[in-house]
Amino acid sequence: MFLSVFDLFKVGIGPSSSHTMGPMVAAARFLDSLRAAPFRPRGLRATLHGSLAFTGKGHATDRAVVLGFAGFTPDTMDLAEAEAALARIAATRTVSPEGLGDLAFDPERDLIFDYDRPLPGHANGMVLMATDAQGDVISRETYYSIGGGFVLTEAELAERAGDRRSDAAAAVPYPFATAAEMLEMAAESGKSIAAMKRANERTRRSDAEIRAGLDRIWQVMRDCMDRGLAGQGTLPGGLNVRRRAHGVHQSLLAERGMNLAPPHVVNDWLSAYAMAVNEENAAGGQVVTAPTNGAAGVVPAVIRYWLDHVPGASIAQLDKFLLTAAAVGGLIKHNASISGAECGCQAEVGSASAMAAAGLAAVLGGTPEQVENAAEIALEHHLGMTCDPVRGLVQVPCIERNGLGAIKAVSAASLSLRGDGTHLVPLDAAIETMRQTGQDMSEKYKETSLGGLAVNVPNC
């Protein structure tokens, strides 16, 4: 099984990888299909279903579709240009994507939130359509945003469901599709998890490209965190959530060096780092999916904790952290889900915590068995976590959850390193349990904002 580190860690925009980045990517794919079509479209339409309908407004799904139709993509989008385009589209009721000319598109009329008809393939479904001069539909495609910015057409999703292990024999030297296979290959080869992951990546990219890509991932993560630590004021969306990372960070800096500071203050550092990222995400800033936007703060927070607070930490080992984390994230995505709309927040913050725990255990000298144990501990203790964002915004409880996910990741890595890697519950069992739990979970707890905190916290 091969899922690149650059698929799991993608540069994009907030507030949601599944509800913002995914729909924008889907719109771009649809435009590409129209450019290759033998006919010339004259207009565009879109309908949003399931979780995309119920929490789309809070997740800026409507903006994402409009901007996607206008030719914007998550990895290159300039915020000022996007705002200008939105104003222009609202005034002219047209979009002008490259190579397709002016297309009629009125966001108020042609973008429909369909709350009544969920699509069968996934909770995050959308139908994109092209029309002729008379307004009749001449092309239609169903897309599913399956988490982490990944998008599949209806046919691609059906193919994936028919054989979940279809890519298990990918042409890579270490095609592990389960944690058990990963440990077996590590034992046989004598390589670390990161070394096997790097060998797999080399089938797609040169060492220089891998290094440059990983450096960029960390640079975007760190820049996002620094903006969040400096940012003040209130987050958009109407909940009037106050940015807190700046204040927590400033108080921690003021206390630094005090002999009487309690040891548990390190938890506040972790929370400040993670919350800074997710406050930036909530504000629509540039982030890295890790593996999703809603869980984007966990991995960078643990990396910064390691670099800035752990004696002996070296940036030269950053690739080991990210490659190990990506190996674990790939297993979770392949065998379960990283989508909150599919399996609840256990699939987002739980997955991120497992990835961060694995990465930290690796750079602290853990064996493959200890790394696998760290990931299992972190995931196991997020099982059952619901996704119930208040008003559909990626703010409450999402921002704080990233801080707690980072704390759990560090605890899991530390606990695993106190042992020899022998443990009762395999990571594969925790991943399968997460999948089953998500399957059994009520839809109102899976990113629809129809249950949990979303209905028990005043949000007006």
N, C-alpha and C positions, 0 to 999 in steps of 0.2 A: 504494500500500500504506500503510495506516495502522495503527500500533501505538502507543498512547499512551505517553508518558513515565511515566505513572502505572500502566501495566500492567507495564512493565519494572522500575520502582522501586516496590515494594509494601511497606508496613509489615506485618511478620509476626513469627513466633516461630521460634527454633531448635529442632533443629539442621539441618533440611533443608527447602528449599522444595518439593522433589518428594516427599519421603517423610514430611514432617510437615505442612506447610501444605497441600499438594495433597490428601491424604486427608481432612483436616479440612474443606476446601472442598467436596470431593465429598460428604461426609456431610451438609453443610448443604444442598447442592443436592438430595440425595435426600429430606431432610426436607421441603423446599419442594414436591417433587413429590407427597409423601404428603398434605400439607396441601390440595393441589388435587384429590386423588383422591376419587371418590364413595364409597369404602369406608373403614372405620376399621381401621387396623392394630392388632395387639395385641403384636407383638414385632419385633425387628430381628436381622439376622445380617450377617456380612461375611466374605469370603474375600480374602486378599492373595496376589498371584501375582508371579512373576518377581523382579525386584530388590526389590520391596516385601516379598516373603517372605524373601529371603536376607539382607537388611540392615535389615529393618524394626525388629527389636528395638533395634539400635544407633542407629537414626534416630528412635526413639520413634513409629513409625508406629502401633503398637497404642494408645498413649495418645492420639494424634491422632484416630483413628477413634472411640474411646470418647467423647472430649470433643466431637467433631463431632456424634455422635448425641445428646449431652446439650445441644446448642444453642450451643456455643462456636464462635467464628470467630477466625482468626489475627490480624486487625487490631485486635480489641477485647479479646482474652483477658486476664484478670487471673490471674496465676500462683497467688495464694493461693486464689482462688475455684475455680480448676481443680483444685488439689490436694484441696480439700474435696469437690468433686464426684466425683473419682476414688474417694476413700474411701467416699463414700456409695453409689456405684454398685456397688463391690465388695461392700458389705455387703447391699444390698437386691436386687441383680441386676436393677435396673430403671433406665431413664432417663426423664426427664420433659421432653422438648423442648416449647417453647411451642406451644400450639395442638393438640397431639397426645395429651396426657394421659400416663399412665404406660404405658411399653412394656417388655415383658420383654426383658432383654438381660444375659446373663451373659458377661463378657469371657473367662472361661476356657473356655467352651463354644461361644459364638456368634461368636467372632473366630478364624478359622482361617488359619494360615500354610501355604499350599499350595506346597510346594517342587517338586512334580512336574509341574504343569500351567501353563506360562507361557501368557499370553493372546496372541493373534496380533497385536494392534494396536500394542503398545508394551511395553517391558520393565517399566514401572510400571503394572500393571493391578490392578484390584480390582472385585469384584462385591458390590453392596450389595442386601440383600433385606429385605422386610417379610413378616411372617407373620400368620396369623389366630389365633384362640383355640386351635385344635388344633395349631398349630405348622407348618401347611402354608404354603408360599411363595405369596403372592398378588400380589407386585410384585417386580420384579428389574431392576436397571440395572447395566451395566458402565461403569466410569469409567477413564480413563487420565490419570495425572498426568505431563504431558509436560515438566516442568521449569519452574523459576521460579515455582511456585505456580499455573501454568495447568492447568486440568482440562477434559477433553473427554469426552463420552459416546462410546459405540461408534459411534453414527450420525454424530456431529459429526466424529470422527476420520476416518471413511470419506469424508465429504464433503470434508474438508481434503486427504486423500490423492488424491482424484479430481481436484482442481484446486488445486494449491498456490498459484496466483496468483489465486484467486477473489476476493481482496480487493484486487487490484492497482488496480482502478478505483474505489476508495473515494472518496467525495465530499469530497476535500480538494484544495487548490490545487496541492500538489506531491506527487503519488502515486508517488514513486520506490520501486521494488521491488528495484532493484539499485544497487550503488555507481556503476556507469556512468551510470545514469539520474540518480542524485543529482548527480553532477558536471555532467552535461549541463544539468540544470535550474538548478543554481547559476550556470553560465556564462551561460545565457540570461536569467536573472532579475537577475543581479548581486547576489544575496543570499548570505549565509553559510549553512552547513548548519543552524546554530542558528536563523537567521531563518526558513528554510523550515519547519523543524520547529515553530517557534512558530506560524506561519501555519496549519499543519495542526491544531495543538492548539486554535486559536481556533474551529474548527468545532464543538468539543465544549464548550469552557469559555471564560469571560471572561478578560481579562488579569489581573484581580484574583484569580480562582480559580487560574489557572496559577501566579501568583507565590506565593500562599499555599500551594499544594500543593508547590511546589519548596522553599520555605522549611521546610515540615514535614519533607520528605524529608531535607534536610541536618540539621535539628535532631535527628531520630531517629538518623541516622548518627553525628552527633557525640556525642550522649548515650551511645550504645552504645559508641563508642570510649573515651570518658572512663571509663565503668564498667569496661571492660576494662583500661585503663591503671591503674586503682586496685585492681582485683581481685587477690587472692592465693589460694594454696591449690591444691587438686587438682581437676581436672575430673571430673565424674561419668562412669560407664560401665564402670569396672573396669580401665582401662589404667593408671590412676594417673599420667596426664599432668599435669605441674606447669605452672601458669600462668607464663608467662615475660615477657609484655609489660610488666608492672609493673616487674620488676627491670631489664629493658633500658632502659626509659624513665627510671627513676631514675638509672641510671649515665650516661645521656646528658645529663640535666639537670645532674648534678654536673660533667660535663666541659665544659659549654657555656661558651664564651668563652676556652677554653684556646688559646693561640697555636699549640701543637704538635699539635693534633688533626688527623688525616689527612683529606683531602677525602672519602675513601670512607665516612666515618662517616654521611653522609647516607643511605646504604643501610640503616643500622641504625635511623634514624628512620622510614623507610618501613616496614621490617619490624615495628617496634614498633606503629605505627599499625594496620597490617593485622592483625597477630596479635591485637591487643586486641579487634578486632571479632569475629574468628573464635573466640577463646576465649569471648566472651560468647555467640556462637551455639552453640558446643558445650555450654554450660551451660544452653541452652534459653531464653536471654534474648530481648528484643525487638530485631529487626534489620530492615534493609531489603534485600530481594532486589536484587542488583546484578550480574548479572541473576538470580542464584540465591543461596541462603543459603550453600552451600559455597564460593562465590566472593565473599561479601558484603564482604570486607575490602579488595579491590583499589581500587575506585573511591573510597571515602571516604579511604583512605590517601593516594592521589594528590591528592585535593582538599585534604586538610590539609597535605600537603607543600607544595603550591602556595601556600596561604594563609599558612602560618606560616614558610616558608623562602625563598620566591622574592620578590625585591624587586619592588615595584610591583603585587603581587597585590591584588585587591580583591574583597570579597564581593559587590559589585554585579555582577560577571561570573559569579557562580555559576550563574545560569540558562543562560548560554551553554555552560558545561561540561556540565551535566546534559542539556540538550537535544541537544547534539552527541553525547554518549555514548549517549543513547537512540536517536538516529537510526541509529548503527552497530549497536547491540544489536538493533534491530528488523530490520535487514537480515540479521544472522546467524540470528536466530530464524526469520525467514520463509523463508530459503533453505537452512538447515541445521538446527541444533539448539542449545539451551542446556542440554540434559539430559545429565548424566554417565552415566545408565543407557542412553542411546541412543548417545552418541558419545564417552564417556570424559571425562576432565578437560579435554581441549582445548576441549570445548564449554562448560565452566564457567569455570575460571580463564583459559583462552585467550580466551574471549569477553569476560570482564571486563577483561582486560588491554588488549584492542583498544579497548573502550569508553573506558577511562581514558586511553589514549594519545591517542585522538581528542579527548577533552575537553580534555586538557592542551594539545595542539597548538593548539586553537582559542583558548583564553584567552591563550596566549602569542603570538597574532597570526598564526597559520598561515592560509594560503589553504585553500580546500576541497580542492585537490589535495594539499597537505601534510598536511592532516587525514586524508584517505583513505590516504595513504602511511603515516602513523603507525599507523593501525589495522591496516593490512596487515602491517607489520613485526612488531607485537606478536603478531598471530594466527599468522603464519607460524612464529614461533619457539616456539610451543606445540603445533604439529602433532604428532600421535601420542601425546600425553600420556594415560596410562591413568588410570582411576579405580579405585583398589584400597585403599580405607580399611581399616585394621587393625581387626578385630573389628566392622566395619560402622559404626564411629563416625566422625563428621565431625571428626576430630582429627589423626590421623597417616595420611598426610602433609599433610592439607588445610590446617592452620593455617599452617605454614611456606610452603606453596605460594602462599598469598595474599601473603605478603611478597615472594617472588620475582616473582610476577606484577606487583606494584606497581613493583618495581625495573625490570622489563622494560618496563613501560608508560612510565616516565619516560625510559628510554634510547631507546625507539622514537620518542617525541615529539621528543626532542632531536635525534636523527639525522635525522628527517624535516625539521626546521626548518633543518638545515644544507644542504639541497638546495632545489630549486625545485618539488618535487612530481612531477617526472618519475621514473619507476621502471619496472622490467621486469615485476614480478608485480602484477597488479591485485588489489585487495581481493576482488573477486568470485571470482577464481581461488583465493585462499586459503580463502574460505568454502566453495566447492565441494569443494576438496581435503579440508577438514576433514570435510565430510559424507561423502565417499567413504571416508576413512580410518576414520571411525566405523562406517560400514556394514561394512567389512572386518574390523574389530577383533574379536577373540575375546570372547565374552560374559563370560569370566572376568575380563576387564579393564574391564568396564563396570558398576561399582557393585554387583557381586555378592559381593565379598570372597572370590572363589574362586581368585584368582591374584595375582601380583605381591607387593608388600610385605605384603599381607594374609595370605599363607601363608608368607612367609619371615622374618617378624619374630615372635618369641615374644610372645604377647598374653594370657598368663594370669599 
